[in-house]
Amino acid sequence: MTRPAGQAGPLARRIEAAGGNALAYPALDIEPLAERPLPPLAGLDMVVFVSPTAVCCAFERSTAWTGAAHLAAVGKGTRRELEARGVRDVIAPQEGGDSEALLAEPALQAVQGRRILIVKGEDGRDALAETLRGRGAAVELFECYRRVAPQTDPAPLAAAWDRGEVHAVTATSAQGLDHLIERFGAARLARTPLFVTHPRIAEHARAAGLAQVRVAGPGDDELAAALVAYFAPPMSDSNPQPEAPPREPASRAPRAPLLLALLLALVAAAAVAGWLDARSRIDATQQELARRLRDIEADAREARAGARQAQDATREAQTRIGQLEARLAESHSQQLALEALYQDLSRNRDEWQLAEIEQVLAIAAQQLQLAGNVRAALLALQLAESRLERSDRPQFLALRRALARDIERLKALPALDVTGMTVRLDGLIAQVDALPVAFEKRAEPPGAPKAAEPEGERGFWGRLAAEVWGELRQLVVVRHADSREPPLLAPTHEYFLRENLRLRLLNARLSLLARDEAGYREDLRVAQAWIQRYFDPRSRHTAEALSQLKQLSAATVTFKLPSLAESLEAVRGVRQRRERGPQ
């Protein structure tokens, strides 16, 4: 048994149950490709597994395969492997165990525009993918394992083979058969019956010089049944001896000479009559033969004349056919050149379009992450979606789905008018010089001395009384204690106050652009407190500034921004698949 390690158990149990001795020698080792990224399963219409090994390796990476829309298997063994993992309603052929049998299933006929993922091994057959692409499906490949040469020591099996202990060999792949020939030589395999699972493996074996090849079937049941049928003993049939004929009675022996003479006479008479009849028949036959020969000669002359005419017509037709073939070949070469040119132009146009979309998405991602420009990112995604919609290519369906999801995420974000808020902050910065300070509008305290009258208008006694009255008024001063006095500022202090207020507003604008909500709110709070303390609250400019600061402080400037990584990975994946070409 040459199946890979871990897969020969069911066949070994069947062979041993039938009385045989199962010798396991893996002709191939399976190496999982853990470095290959797992493809996104969302949006898939069907997942096709080409072998039981593909099922094992794929389910080791993830158990989310059961959530796909439909699962298909190339053969019965692959279907049983999926059913062992709890998968039901597997699409698989009832007869046969190859890609052609699966492609004949009704579920894989009308696949126009459907997204199909094929889980396979590295360097596997491409017939399934090419046929599905020819039917209009968007086919993706996930290679999750590779077949490598085995590391098992062949010496024990070679010794048992030479002792005559190996009576049959099973092979389930052409690559494994090549490794067997390389390890044990074609001579050993040529003298041993070889049981294979597919006609292609049988053709490969016969091409390698192996004559005793038998095609059993795709699964372990078929292999075991073929081995049992080959080694079963032949059935023995009983052949009874025929009975001896009865002997003549002894009383009839004296009449034998008389009967013999009568028989000879009758034979002689019949011979003479037959000779006469034959002679007449021969004469008639000769005459008929001569007549037919004359007719044949006439027909032959006519046939020769017709043949010469046919030869002339054939030569003329061949000349015309040669001319037509030359023109057809020239037309075919021109058609191939036009198709190649069209494909080249189409591929270049698609590559340019994908490169432009990738560049637009990269710039949008930078604007979104660095400046938080949601509107610019949304416009970039909508521009990319409109270009893909105009091209209307089925291979861009996955990319369009990723763009649609990112567009929905950006539309769901809360609206933040950063430009409007920045303009309002700039307006406040420009109005700082127009804000009146509080001490310029303070009312004079009660009892404040009025302007002195001219001394020339009052006499000596009048001036004396005024001075005495002024001194008396300064002895008692009445002030209101229920309100805080605005501070008095020197001109230089007033200048620095306005500059610091302007700097606070500038810092708030920078914090808004940087999405620093804590710094933004702190700067607006300090600016509001300074305006309330140092500037006249009764002024219209002051009231408007405080109202705008209150409105700006109520806005939320920070929220979690989504990433455009899904769209970027989708467009890069499309470009990589186009660079690799069809598998």
MARDO-60848 format. One record per residue (C-alpha): z negated, x, y negated; residue number from 1. Coordinates in pm, whole numbers. Example, Ala and Ser with C-alpha at 12.3 -4.5 7.8 and 13.67 -1.06 7.14 Angstrom:
2
((-780,1230,450),1) ((-714,1367,106),2) 
END
This chain:
583
((0,0,0),1) ((116,155,-330),2) ((-21,-92,-585),3) ((-230,60,-870),4) ((-600,114,-810),5) ((-794,-211,-820),6) ((-493,-431,-737),7) ((-447,-363,-364),8) ((-756,-552,-242),9) ((-594,-894,-171),10) ((-303,-740,20),11) ((-540,-515,220),12) ((-748,-815,327),13) ((-438,-1002,444),14) ((-311,-703,644),15) ((-648,-642,809),16) ((-684,-1016,886),17) ((-352,-994,1075),18) ((-481,-697,1278),19) ((-324,-413,1082),20) ((-468,-103,917),21) ((-421,-95,536),22) ((-383,254,383),23) ((-416,250,1),24) ((-235,516,-200),25) ((-173,419,-568),26) ((181,521,-664),27) ((101,450,-1029),28) ((-204,477,-1251),29) ((-257,226,-1531),30) ((-361,373,-1867),31) ((-468,113,-2130),32) ((-331,167,-2481),33) ((-649,110,-2680),34) ((-495,263,-2992),35) ((-238,-15,-3026),36) ((-363,-279,-3276),37) ((-421,-627,-3140),38) ((-163,-864,-3294),39) ((-283,-1173,-3485),40) ((-285,-1472,-3250),41) ((-289,-1736,-3524),42) ((42,-1916,-3558),43) ((178,-1815,-3216),44) ((372,-2080,-3024),45) ((369,-1900,-2687),46) ((230,-1584,-2523),47) ((421,-1445,-2222),48) ((250,-1205,-1977),49) ((495,-1000,-1768),50) ((253,-876,-1496),51) ((-104,-912,-1367),52) ((-177,-571,-1521),53) ((-75,-708,-1862),54) ((-321,-996,-1816),55) ((-607,-760,-1722),56) ((-547,-518,-2010),57) ((-498,-796,-2268),58) ((-812,-987,-2168),59) ((-1014,-663,-2174),60) ((-919,-627,-2541),61) ((-991,-989,-2638),62) ((-1073,-1325,-2482),63) ((-905,-1524,-2759),64) ((-579,-1555,-2561),65) ((-691,-1886,-2415),66) ((-674,-2037,-2765),67) ((-299,-1978,-2795),68) ((-64,-2279,-2785),69) ((101,-2200,-2449),70) ((62,-1918,-2196),71) ((349,-1821,-1966),72) ((365,-1587,-1663),73) ((665,-1410,-1513),74) ((557,-1456,-1148),75) ((305,-1621,-920),76) ((73,-1318,-916),77) ((55,-1319,-1296),78) ((-11,-1694,-1295),79) ((-294,-1654,-1043),80) ((-446,-1378,-1259),81) ((-444,-1612,-1562),82) ((-588,-1902,-1362),83) ((-867,-1673,-1238),84) ((-966,-1632,-1606),85) ((-989,-2006,-1663),86) ((-639,-2068,-1805),87) ((-478,-2397,-1706),88) ((-123,-2533,-1744),89) ((41,-2190,-1715),90) ((421,-2193,-1753),91) ((557,-2002,-1450),92) ((863,-2028,-1222),93) ((817,-2204,-889),94) ((1072,-1980,-721),95) ((1129,-1612,-800),96) ((911,-1363,-979),97) ((1117,-1201,-1256),98) ((1226,-1258,-1615),99) ((1540,-1445,-1513),100) ((1338,-1701,-1316),101) ((1103,-1758,-1612),102) ((1395,-1790,-1857),103) ((1535,-2071,-1642),104) ((1224,-2285,-1704),105) ((1278,-2587,-1939),106) ((996,-2477,-2170),107) ((1190,-2159,-2264),108) ((1525,-2323,-2336),109) ((1488,-2476,-2685),110) ((1287,-2203,-2865),111) ((1478,-2193,-3195),112) ((1241,-2082,-3474),113) ((937,-2047,-3244),114) ((709,-1741,-3261),115) ((666,-1585,-2914),116) ((450,-1281,-2824),117) ((534,-1081,-2508),118) ((245,-881,-2357),119) ((392,-597,-2152),120) ((366,-236,-2055),121) ((523,58,-2229),122) ((891,124,-2139),123) ((927,-212,-1961),124) ((1240,-424,-1930),125) ((1386,-577,-2248),126) ((1586,-860,-2087),127) ((1322,-1124,-2162),128) ((1286,-1033,-2531),129) ((1662,-1000,-2588),130) ((1736,-1336,-2425),131) ((1468,-1516,-2627),132) ((1594,-1356,-2949),133) ((1942,-1469,-2854),134) ((1808,-1825,-2828),135) ((1671,-1804,-3184),136) ((1304,-1725,-3122),137) ((1099,-1481,-3334),138) ((984,-1239,-3062),139) ((699,-989,-3106),140) ((592,-726,-2851),141) ((240,-608,-2764),142) ((242,-304,-2533),143) ((-114,-278,-2400),144) ((-77,-27,-2114),145) ((146,247,-1974),146) ((225,357,-1619),147) ((157,725,-1545),148) ((187,946,-1239),149) ((-115,920,-1005),150) ((-375,1195,-975),151) ((-459,1118,-609),152) ((-425,1402,-357),153) ((-122,1325,-132),154) ((-219,1571,146),155) ((-432,1333,364),156) ((-166,1062,360),157) ((111,1315,430),158) ((-81,1445,734),159) ((-132,1090,866),160) ((237,1022,809),161) ((340,1326,1008),162) ((109,1218,1293),163) ((297,889,1313),164) ((14,676,1175),165) ((221,524,892),166) ((445,244,1027),167) ((547,67,702),168) ((538,119,325),169) ((513,-143,47),170) ((652,-80,-304),171) ((614,-309,-606),172) ((800,-108,-875),173) ((1092,133,-899),174) ((883,382,-1097),175) ((618,388,-825),176) ((888,437,-562),177) ((1016,740,-754),178) ((665,887,-754),179) ((641,831,-375),180) ((972,1010,-317),181) ((857,1295,-544),182) ((521,1332,-364),183) ((621,1276,2),184) ((995,1339,10),185) ((1282,1105,89),186) ((1289,1211,457),187) ((951,1052,536),188) ((1041,731,354),189) ((1387,716,515),190) ((1242,693,867),191) ((978,432,770),192) ((1048,62,699),193) ((1010,-11,327),194) ((901,-360,208),195) ((969,-436,-162),196) ((899,-733,-390),197) ((1233,-762,-574),198) ((1604,-703,-506),199) ((1623,-456,-798),200) ((1366,-233,-627),201) ((1569,-259,-304),202) ((1886,-149,-485),203) ((1697,142,-638),204) ((1568,244,-293),205) ((1914,228,-134),206) ((2054,435,-420),207) ((1788,697,-337),208) ((1911,714,26),209) ((1659,479,193),210) ((1826,249,445),211) ((1537,56,605),212) ((1465,-166,304),213) ((1352,-529,326),214) ((1294,-766,33),215) ((976,-962,106),216) ((897,-1157,-210),217) ((708,-1126,-540),218) ((349,-1173,-420),219) ((93,-1044,-171),220) ((141,-1349,51),221) ((511,-1276,88),222) ((448,-905,160),223) ((190,-986,428),224) ((417,-1250,586),225) ((711,-1007,598),226) ((495,-738,764),227) ((365,-983,1025),228) ((716,-1110,1098),229) ((848,-754,1135),230) ((579,-633,1374),231) ((541,-956,1578),232) ((636,-913,1954),233) ((964,-1084,2065),234) ((938,-1408,2259),235) ((1038,-1388,2641),236) ((1257,-1667,2782),237) ((1265,-1764,3156),238) ((1614,-1750,3311),239) ((1619,-1944,3646),240) ((1863,-1825,3912),241) ((2149,-2063,3986),242) ((2146,-2230,4318),243) ((2393,-2106,4586),244) ((2688,-2341,4653),245) ((2675,-2533,4981),246) ((2878,-2397,5266),247) ((3163,-2581,5430),248) ((3085,-2739,5763),249) ((3193,-2537,6068),250) ((3405,-2828,6205),251) ((3667,-2787,5922),252) ((3755,-2417,5990),253) ((4053,-2475,6231),254) ((4248,-2676,5963),255) ((4265,-2389,5708),256) ((4607,-2225,5815),257) ((4795,-2557,5797),258) ((4668,-2634,5454),259) ((4753,-2282,5336),260) ((5119,-2311,5448),261) ((5158,-2649,5278),262) ((5012,-2506,4961),263) ((5256,-2210,4959),264) ((5554,-2443,4997),265) ((5445,-2655,4705),266) ((5394,-2345,4492),267) ((5742,-2213,4568),268) ((5905,-2547,4480),269) ((5713,-2563,4157),270) ((5817,-2205,4074),271) ((6190,-2282,4121),272) ((6166,-2594,3907),273) ((5977,-2408,3642),274) ((6232,-2126,3638),275) ((6521,-2367,3585),276) ((6336,-2550,3311),277) ((6239,-2223,3145),278) ((6599,-2101,3154),279) ((6721,-2410,2975),280) ((6442,-2386,2726),281) ((6518,-2019,2659),282) ((6883,-2101,2585),283) ((6784,-2375,2344),284) ((6532,-2147,2185),285) ((6787,-1869,2137),286) ((7026,-2107,1964),287) ((6751,-2242,1741),288) ((6638,-1886,1665),289) ((6990,-1782,1563),290) ((7019,-2081,1332),291) ((6685,-2008,1172),292) ((6776,-1642,1131),293) ((7085,-1745,938),294) ((6874,-1974,719),295) ((6620,-1699,669),296) ((6888,-1451,562),297) ((7020,-1703,308),298) ((6668,-1769,180),299) ((6605,-1393,167),300) ((6914,-1339,-48),301) ((6801,-1613,-281),302) ((6450,-1468,-281),303) ((6581,-1120,-366),304) ((6778,-1263,-655),305) ((6474,-1456,-773),306) ((6257,-1146,-729),307) ((6492,-942,-947),308) ((6476,-1210,-1213),309) ((6098,-1224,-1177),310) ((6077,-846,-1206),311) ((6280,-855,-1524),312) ((6063,-1133,-1663),313) ((5750,-945,-1553),314) ((5862,-627,-1727),315) ((5934,-824,-2043),316) ((5600,-1002,-2016),317) ((5419,-672,-1957),318) ((5584,-530,-2268),319) ((5468,-827,-2471),320) ((5121,-814,-2314),321) ((5098,-445,-2402),322) ((5184,-525,-2762),323) ((4932,-808,-2767),324) ((4663,-586,-2613),325) ((4729,-319,-2874),326) ((4698,-575,-3152),327) ((4390,-725,-2985),328) ((4228,-382,-2956),329) ((4306,-312,-3320),330) ((4165,-651,-3418),331) ((3858,-593,-3203),332) ((3794,-253,-3359),333) ((3830,-404,-3705),334) ((3592,-684,-3608),335) ((3336,-432,-3479),336) ((3366,-232,-3799),337) ((3320,-546,-4010),338) ((3018,-653,-3802),339) ((2863,-309,-3832),340) ((2926,-309,-4208),341) ((2780,-658,-4242),342) ((2473,-569,-4039),343) ((2428,-251,-4241),344) ((2457,-441,-4568),345) ((2228,-718,-4445),346) ((1970,-469,-4320),347) ((1981,-275,-4647),348) ((1945,-595,-4849),349) ((1647,-706,-4641),350) ((1490,-360,-4665),351) ((1531,-358,-5044),352) ((1381,-704,-5066),353) ((1086,-606,-4846),354) ((1030,-287,-5047),355) ((1029,-485,-5374),356) ((789,-743,-5232),357) ((556,-469,-5104),358) ((558,-300,-5447),359) ((487,-630,-5625),360) ((200,-707,-5386),361) ((52,-358,-5428),362) ((54,-392,-5809),363) ((-95,-742,-5784),364) ((-371,-612,-5555),365) ((-451,-334,-5803),366) ((-464,-581,-6095),367) ((-684,-815,-5892),368) ((-935,-549,-5781),369) ((-944,-334,-6098),370) ((-897,-589,-6378),371) ((-970,-916,-6194),372) ((-638,-1056,-6317),373) ((-614,-1359,-6088),374) ((-324,-1513,-6278),375) ((-109,-1200,-6248),376) ((-181,-1174,-5874),377) ((-98,-1544,-5824),378) ((231,-1507,-6011),379) ((321,-1202,-5800),380) ((255,-1388,-5473),381) ((453,-1692,-5590),382) ((743,-1464,-5690),383) ((744,-1301,-5344),384) ((729,-1643,-5173),385) ((1023,-1774,-5380),386) ((1237,-1473,-5286),387) ((1162,-1514,-4915),388) ((1232,-1887,-4941),389) ((1576,-1820,-5089),390) ((1660,-1573,-4811),391) ((1557,-1828,-4540),392) ((1522,-1572,-4258),393) ((1329,-1671,-3941),394) ((1190,-1317,-3901),395) ((1000,-1363,-4231),396) ((802,-1669,-4114),397) ((484,-1472,-4040),398) ((503,-1299,-4379),399) ((550,-1634,-4556),400) ((248,-1778,-4377),401) ((33,-1481,-4492),402) ((156,-1524,-4852),403) ((80,-1898,-4842),404) ((-277,-1832,-4725),405) ((-338,-1575,-5003),406) ((-190,-1815,-5263),407) ((-427,-2091,-5151),408) ((-725,-1853,-5172),409) ((-630,-1750,-5528),410) ((-579,-2112,-5637),411) ((-924,-2200,-5503),412) ((-1096,-1950,-5739),413) ((-1275,-2091,-6050),414) ((-1073,-2066,-6371),415) ((-1190,-1795,-6614),416) ((-1006,-1761,-6944),417) ((-1070,-1390,-7000),418) ((-806,-1371,-7271),419) ((-953,-1664,-7466),420) ((-1305,-1527,-7438),421) ((-1184,-1185,-7554),422) ((-1012,-1345,-7855),423) ((-1332,-1531,-7947),424) ((-1532,-1208,-7925),425) ((-1275,-1034,-8146),426) ((-1313,-1319,-8398),427) ((-1690,-1275,-8399),428) ((-1649,-901,-8451),429) ((-1422,-969,-8749),430) ((-1675,-1216,-8902),431) ((-1970,-973,-8890),432) ((-1905,-857,-9249),433) ((-1893,-1220,-9370),434) ((-2241,-1310,-9237),435) ((-2497,-1329,-9524),436) ((-2829,-1153,-9470),437) ((-3143,-1364,-9492),438) ((-3328,-1192,-9781),439) ((-3041,-1263,-10023),440) ((-3107,-1638,-9991),441) ((-3488,-1641,-10007),442) ((-3644,-1879,-10261),443) ((-3888,-1742,-10524),444) ((-4252,-1805,-10432),445) ((-4437,-2076,-10624),446) ((-4598,-1954,-10946),447) ((-4360,-1664,-10981),448) ((-4346,-1542,-11340),449) ((-4050,-1658,-11534),450) ((-3841,-1440,-11749),451) ((-4032,-1321,-12047),452) ((-3940,-1474,-12376),453) ((-3830,-1241,-12650),454) ((-4123,-1089,-12823),455) ((-3976,-1162,-13159),456) ((-4006,-1537,-13106),457) ((-4383,-1528,-13035),458) ((-4661,-1402,-13249),459) ((-4946,-1170,-13165),460) ((-5171,-1443,-13035),461) ((-4893,-1587,-12826),462) ((-4821,-1252,-12663),463) ((-5191,-1194,-12597),464) ((-5230,-1533,-12434),465) ((-4927,-1473,-12211),466) ((-5059,-1139,-12092),467) ((-5402,-1284,-12018),468) ((-5246,-1575,-11833),469) ((-5028,-1343,-11627),470) ((-5325,-1132,-11526),471) ((-5517,-1443,-11422),472) ((-5225,-1573,-11209),473) ((-5206,-1248,-11016),474) ((-5565,-1287,-10907),475) ((-5472,-1577,-10667),476) ((-5140,-1596,-10472),477) ((-5050,-1895,-10249),478) ((-4792,-1842,-9971),479) ((-4674,-2053,-9671),480) ((-4786,-1900,-9338),481) ((-4594,-2140,-9109),482) ((-4263,-1948,-9131),483) ((-4178,-1582,-9066),484) ((-4055,-1388,-9362),485) ((-3713,-1236,-9316),486) ((-3724,-860,-9345),487) ((-3595,-691,-9654),488) ((-3317,-443,-9583),489) ((-3192,-159,-9790),490) ((-2813,-137,-9837),491) ((-2786,148,-9585),492) ((-2994,-48,-9330),493) ((-2775,-353,-9381),494) ((-2466,-141,-9311),495) ((-2611,-2,-8985),496) ((-2726,-353,-8884),497) ((-2372,-487,-8912),498) ((-2228,-184,-8727),499) ((-2481,-218,-8443),500) ((-2406,-592,-8417),501) ((-2036,-510,-8401),502) ((-2104,-249,-8129),503) ((-2303,-505,-7928),504) ((-2011,-750,-7940),505) ((-1768,-472,-7842),506) ((-1990,-384,-7545),507) ((-1996,-750,-7444),508) ((-1614,-754,-7447),509) ((-1599,-441,-7229),510) ((-1854,-591,-6987),511) ((-1639,-907,-6969),512) ((-1328,-706,-6878),513) ((-1529,-503,-6623),514) ((-1688,-821,-6473),515) ((-2037,-685,-6554),516) ((-2219,-1015,-6599),517) ((-2564,-860,-6652),518) ((-2447,-631,-6932),519) ((-2235,-909,-7082),520) ((-2523,-1154,-7105),521) ((-2767,-889,-7235),522) ((-2532,-787,-7518),523) ((-2475,-1151,-7618),524) ((-2851,-1220,-7609),525) ((-2932,-921,-7834),526) ((-2650,-1015,-8075),527) ((-2778,-1375,-8092),528) ((-3135,-1257,-8157),529) ((-3024,-1022,-8436),530) ((-2821,-1294,-8609),531) ((-3114,-1535,-8593),532) ((-3354,-1275,-8736),533) ((-3156,-1085,-8999),534) ((-2899,-1337,-9121),535) ((-2928,-1662,-9310),536) ((-2946,-1951,-9059),537) ((-2841,-2201,-9329),538) ((-2502,-2035,-9371),539) ((-2197,-2201,-9209),540) ((-2072,-1865,-9081),541) ((-2407,-1794,-8917),542) ((-2418,-2136,-8749),543) ((-2063,-2095,-8616),544) ((-2140,-1746,-8482),545) ((-2454,-1868,-8303),546) ((-2264,-2164,-8154),547) ((-1986,-1941,-8018),548) ((-2238,-1693,-7876),549) ((-2417,-1976,-7697),550) ((-2090,-2102,-7546),551) ((-1984,-1753,-7440),552) ((-2324,-1689,-7278),553) ((-2291,-2006,-7066),554) ((-1970,-1885,-6894),555) ((-1985,-1716,-6550),556) ((-1775,-1401,-6549),557) ((-1837,-1265,-6197),558) ((-1729,-1416,-5865),559) ((-1600,-1268,-5541),560) ((-1230,-1192,-5562),561) ((-1018,-1219,-5246),562) ((-809,-933,-5113),563) ((-433,-931,-5062),564) ((-463,-709,-4754),565) ((-324,-978,-4520),566) ((2,-1012,-4716),567) ((37,-634,-4750),568) ((-18,-581,-4376),569) ((232,-859,-4296),570) ((511,-710,-4511),571) ((440,-359,-4376),572) ((447,-492,-4020),573) ((790,-653,-4080),574) ((923,-326,-4221),575) ((790,-124,-3926),576) ((945,-364,-3673),577) ((1281,-343,-3851),578) ((1263,37,-3851),579) ((1190,45,-3475),580) ((1478,-193,-3409),581) ((1497,-463,-3136),582) ((1304,-389,-2816),583) 
END
